[in-house]
Amino acid sequence: MPYSSILDTIGHTPLVELKSFSPREGVRIFAKLEGQNPTGSVKDRIALAMVEQAERDGKTSPGCTIIESTSGNTGISLALVCKLKGYHFLAVMPENVSPERSKLLEAFGAEIVTTDGSRGSNGAIELAQRMAADHPDYLLLYQYGNPANPRAHYETTAVEILEQVPDVTAFVAGLGTGGTLMGVSRRLKEHNQATQVIAAEPNLGDLVYGLRNLDEGFVPPILDLALLDRKMIVSSEDSIRFTQELLWREGIFAGVSSGAAVSTAVRVAQRLDKGNVVTLLADGGWKYLSTEIWTKRIEVASSDLKGQLLW
C-alpha cells in the first residue's frame, strides 16, 4: 500500500545482525539502521514528534516560524517536516559544521543563522534561546528539554526494537541530547528490568560527530542518569576505526557516531557469555563524505576532524 506522505515513512527502520563483530558463539550484535529514515537520520523521529506535539498544544499557526539550534541532523529533519506542514524554519548552527549539512538545510528551504564555531553547540543553543525571547512569535522546540524527544523513542524506536529482538540483553547508543537513550531505556526496562542500557560517551576533549561528554559543561534537561546503567568512554580514533570497519566488513555506510556506538557495543558483547546486544546507528555516512574518513588513515582522519563541529 502506498504511503500518503514521506512523513509516514519515518521509523520502522531495519535491524541488521553484525555477524563479523560477534566476539563468540551465542553473543549476537544487532544494529538499527536509522540512516534509512527520509533525511537519513534518527532525528526524523523527534522532529515529527516535536512539531506534532506543538500542533496539538495549539502553539503553531499557518506560516509560523519554528526555530531550533542544531549541528545538522535535527535541523535537516525539522526543515523537511516544516516544509511539508507549511511552517518557516530557522536553523541556528555553528559555522564549522560539515558543508553537506548546510547544503541540505538550504535544499529544504531552511533559513540559517550561524554562530561562532569555537562555542560549539552551546553557542547555538544560547543564540536560539535569545532569538526566541526577542521574537515572541517564534516557536523554539528546544530538543534538549522537549519531552516529545524521548517520548518519540519510547513510542516508536523501542517498540520496534522489541518487535525485532524480544530478548534484549543490552542496548547501546551514543550520548547526544539523551532522547534516544531515555526513551528506549524506559520502554526496554518496563519490558525487562534486567536489560542493561549503556551510553557511548566521547573522551573529554575528543570530538565525535553527534556525541557529547557531559563534563563539557552542558547536561540536557531531558537526561535522567538513573535510566543509564553505565557510560563507556570511546575515543575519536576508535569511532573512526569502527565507522570504517562497518563499511568494509558489513557494507553499512554510517556516520561517525555509529562507529562509536558499535565500538562500545563490541566491548559490551565481549563481557557476555551469551545474549543479544542492540545498538543504534544514528545516521548514514552521506553527510560526512567531505571528511574523507573512509579513505584516510585513522590518525590523519582524527586530526583533520578536530577543526570541525562534531556535536
VMD Tcl script that draws the C-alpha trace (Angstrom):
set ca {
  {0.00 0.00 0.00}
  {1.46 3.40 -0.94}
  {2.21 6.00 1.73}
  {0.25 9.24 1.67}
  {3.29 11.33 2.64}
  {7.04 10.94 3.04}
  {6.46 11.70 6.73}
  {4.59 8.41 7.02}
  {7.81 6.56 6.16}
  {9.61 7.81 9.27}
  {10.58 4.94 11.54}
  {10.14 1.18 11.02}
  {13.85 1.01 10.23}
  {15.60 -2.33 9.65}
  {17.64 -4.17 12.25}
  {20.71 -5.99 10.91}
  {22.91 -8.52 12.68}
  {26.60 -7.59 12.68}
  {27.91 -11.14 12.47}
  {31.53 -10.20 11.84}
  {31.66 -8.23 15.11}
  {30.37 -11.03 17.36}
  {33.06 -11.99 19.91}
  {31.84 -15.59 20.33}
  {29.05 -18.02 19.53}
  {25.90 -17.23 21.47}
  {26.59 -13.49 21.65}
  {24.88 -11.55 18.88}
  {25.15 -7.86 17.99}
  {22.37 -6.09 16.10}
  {22.33 -2.60 14.60}
  {19.21 -0.50 13.99}
  {19.78 1.47 10.79}
  {18.34 4.94 11.40}
  {20.01 6.21 8.25}
  {17.05 4.64 6.43}
  {14.78 7.48 7.57}
  {13.79 10.08 4.92}
  {16.54 12.62 5.67}
  {18.99 9.93 6.68}
  {18.97 10.12 10.47}
  {17.19 9.14 13.67}
  {16.28 12.81 14.18}
  {13.37 12.47 11.76}
  {11.54 10.73 14.58}
  {11.86 13.55 17.09}
  {11.36 16.33 14.54}
  {7.96 14.97 13.58}
  {7.06 14.25 17.21}
  {8.01 17.72 18.48}
  {6.18 19.56 15.70}
  {3.04 17.46 16.01}
  {3.02 17.90 19.79}
  {3.29 21.66 19.30}
  {0.34 21.47 16.91}
  {-1.74 19.55 19.45}
  {-0.82 22.12 22.10}
  {-2.02 24.96 19.85}
  {1.44 26.54 19.61}
  {1.59 26.67 15.81}
  {-0.25 28.66 13.17}
  {-0.06 28.64 9.36}
  {3.25 30.09 8.22}
  {4.67 30.49 11.73}
  {8.41 30.40 12.36}
  {9.90 27.43 14.15}
  {13.44 27.94 15.45}
  {15.93 25.37 16.71}
  {19.63 25.13 17.45}
  {21.29 22.30 15.58}
  {24.61 20.91 14.46}
  {22.91 19.34 11.47}
  {20.68 16.29 11.72}
  {17.82 17.71 13.81}
  {17.78 20.85 11.70}
  {17.61 18.90 8.45}
  {14.78 16.77 9.84}
  {12.87 19.83 11.03}
  {13.41 21.53 7.67}
  {11.65 18.63 5.96}
  {8.78 18.49 8.44}
  {8.26 22.26 8.40}
  {8.42 22.39 4.61}
  {5.61 19.87 4.26}
  {3.50 21.39 7.03}
  {3.78 24.97 5.81}
  {6.00 26.45 8.52}
  {9.08 28.62 8.16}
  {12.13 27.01 9.74}
  {15.08 28.92 11.17}
  {18.17 26.86 11.98}
  {20.78 28.29 14.36}
  {24.04 26.42 13.90}
  {27.78 26.82 14.43}
  {29.71 27.98 11.40}
  {32.03 24.96 11.35}
  {29.60 22.13 10.62}
  {30.29 19.89 7.63}
  {29.30 21.56 4.33}
  {26.83 18.80 3.47}
  {24.66 19.82 6.41}
  {24.39 23.46 5.39}
  {23.64 22.48 1.81}
  {20.90 20.05 2.85}
  {19.29 22.68 5.07}
  {19.31 25.13 2.18}
  {17.87 22.49 -0.14}
  {14.91 22.01 2.19}
  {14.33 25.77 2.34}
  {15.59 26.49 5.84}
  {16.92 29.89 6.86}
  {20.32 29.55 8.53}
  {21.87 31.76 11.21}
  {25.45 30.83 12.12}
  {27.29 31.22 15.40}
  {30.94 31.25 16.44}
  {32.31 27.78 15.80}
  {34.55 27.90 18.87}
  {31.42 27.95 21.07}
  {30.16 24.69 19.58}
  {26.54 23.67 20.02}
  {26.30 25.55 23.32}
  {26.70 28.85 21.49}
  {23.95 27.93 19.04}
  {21.64 26.92 21.88}
  {22.16 30.26 23.64}
  {21.53 32.32 20.50}
  {18.38 30.36 19.61}
  {17.04 30.98 23.11}
  {17.80 34.71 22.88}
  {16.18 34.99 19.45}
  {13.07 33.20 20.67}
  {12.88 35.54 23.68}
  {13.22 38.58 21.39}
  {10.58 37.31 18.96}
  {7.50 36.04 20.84}
  {6.05 34.80 17.55}
  {8.95 32.31 17.15}
  {8.40 28.79 18.42}
  {11.55 27.28 19.97}
  {11.22 23.49 20.13}
  {14.38 23.02 22.25}
  {15.15 19.36 21.61}
  {17.38 19.15 24.71}
  {14.45 19.80 27.04}
  {11.41 18.79 24.98}
  {9.58 15.75 26.44}
  {8.42 14.83 22.93}
  {12.04 13.90 22.14}
  {12.38 10.88 24.47}
  {8.68 10.08 24.07}
  {9.19 9.58 20.32}
  {11.73 6.86 21.08}
  {9.59 5.34 23.83}
  {6.61 5.09 21.47}
  {8.40 4.10 18.26}
  {12.10 3.16 18.37}
  {11.91 0.96 21.45}
  {8.68 -0.70 20.32}
  {10.29 -1.59 17.00}
  {13.38 -2.99 18.74}
  {11.27 -5.28 20.93}
  {9.35 -6.49 17.89}
  {12.64 -7.26 16.14}
  {14.57 -8.67 19.13}
  {12.21 -9.53 22.02}
  {15.08 -10.58 24.30}
  {17.48 -7.62 24.56}
  {20.37 -8.18 26.94}
  {21.93 -4.75 26.43}
  {21.18 -1.61 24.44}
  {23.93 0.81 23.39}
  {23.54 4.29 21.88}
  {25.61 7.43 21.63}
  {25.11 10.20 24.18}
  {23.84 13.32 22.40}
  {20.63 15.03 23.53}
  {19.87 11.91 25.56}
  {16.49 11.46 23.90}
  {17.20 8.09 22.30}
  {18.75 6.63 25.44}
  {15.99 7.91 27.74}
  {13.04 6.82 25.62}
  {14.44 3.42 24.68}
  {15.70 2.71 28.20}
  {12.34 3.40 29.80}
  {10.49 1.06 27.42}
  {13.09 -1.73 27.49}
  {13.27 -1.72 31.28}
  {9.48 -1.88 31.52}
  {9.70 -4.99 29.34}
  {12.66 -6.48 31.26}
  {14.24 -4.68 34.19}
  {17.44 -6.69 33.71}
  {18.17 -5.09 30.32}
  {21.35 -3.04 30.51}
  {21.41 0.40 28.87}
  {24.83 1.84 28.07}
  {25.76 5.28 26.73}
  {28.75 5.75 24.44}
  {30.41 8.98 25.58}
  {33.45 10.57 23.92}
  {36.61 11.29 25.87}
  {36.62 14.76 27.39}
  {38.17 16.90 24.68}
  {37.74 14.25 21.99}
  {35.45 15.11 19.11}
  {32.91 12.61 17.78}
  {30.16 13.75 15.41}
  {26.78 13.80 17.16}
  {28.01 12.96 20.67}
  {28.92 14.97 23.76}
  {30.77 14.49 27.02}
  {28.72 15.73 29.96}
  {31.82 17.23 31.57}
  {31.93 19.78 28.74}
  {29.50 21.81 30.85}
  {26.03 21.19 29.44}
  {23.69 18.45 30.65}
  {20.49 18.18 28.56}
  {17.43 18.66 30.81}
  {15.76 15.53 29.41}
  {18.70 13.36 30.52}
  {17.97 11.19 33.57}
  {21.16 9.36 34.51}
  {19.12 6.93 36.63}
  {17.94 5.34 33.38}
  {21.52 4.52 32.37}
  {23.33 1.51 33.79}
  {26.67 2.96 32.79}
  {28.58 5.18 30.40}
  {31.54 3.91 28.42}
  {34.19 6.24 27.05}
  {35.07 5.95 23.37}
  {37.90 7.73 21.57}
  {37.63 9.55 18.26}
  {40.16 7.09 16.81}
  {38.04 4.06 17.75}
  {34.92 5.82 16.46}
  {36.57 6.35 13.08}
  {38.06 2.84 13.02}
  {34.68 1.19 13.58}
  {32.95 3.54 11.12}
  {35.43 2.33 8.51}
  {35.05 -1.31 9.52}
  {31.25 -1.11 9.40}
  {31.56 -0.34 5.71}
  {34.40 -2.72 4.94}
  {33.11 -5.73 6.94}
  {29.31 -5.33 6.83}
  {28.69 -2.97 3.91}
  {26.98 -0.44 6.20}
  {27.70 3.20 5.30}
  {27.12 5.09 8.54}
  {28.18 8.26 10.32}
  {30.95 8.60 12.87}
  {28.71 8.37 15.93}
  {27.66 4.95 14.62}
  {31.27 3.84 14.79}
  {31.36 5.00 18.41}
  {28.18 3.04 19.16}
  {29.45 -0.16 17.52}
  {32.83 0.12 19.23}
  {31.02 0.32 22.56}
  {28.58 -2.47 21.66}
  {31.51 -4.78 20.88}
  {33.08 -4.06 24.27}
  {29.76 -4.79 25.97}
  {29.39 -8.02 23.97}
  {32.89 -9.16 24.94}
  {31.78 -9.23 28.58}
  {28.86 -11.58 27.89}
  {28.80 -15.38 27.76}
  {25.57 -15.21 25.76}
  {22.94 -12.64 24.88}
  {21.76 -10.02 22.41}
  {23.31 -6.57 22.19}
  {21.35 -3.97 20.21}
  {22.93 -0.71 19.12}
  {21.55 2.21 17.16}
  {23.31 3.72 14.14}
  {22.05 7.30 14.24}
  {22.66 8.30 10.64}
  {24.12 7.37 7.28}
  {27.53 8.38 6.02}
  {26.37 10.75 3.29}
  {26.74 13.91 5.39}
  {30.38 13.05 6.12}
  {31.75 12.44 2.63}
  {33.72 15.70 2.70}
  {35.69 14.39 5.69}
  {37.04 11.51 3.58}
  {37.31 9.36 6.70}
  {36.83 6.16 4.71}
  {39.95 6.77 2.62}
  {42.34 8.30 5.18}
  {44.48 6.65 7.81}
  {42.74 6.77 11.18}
  {45.22 9.14 12.83}
  {45.00 11.54 9.86}
  {41.21 11.44 9.77}
  {41.03 12.07 13.51}
  {43.39 15.03 13.27}
  {41.53 16.54 10.31}
  {38.19 16.37 12.14}
  {39.38 18.42 15.11}
  {38.62 21.71 13.40}
  {35.00 20.82 12.72}
  {31.99 20.83 14.98}
  {31.24 17.28 15.99}
  {28.30 17.65 18.36}
}
mol new
graphics top color blue
foreach p $ca { graphics top sphere $p radius 0.5 }
foreach p [lrange $ca 0 end-1] q [lrange $ca 1 end] { graphics top cylinder $p $q radius 0.2 }
display resetview
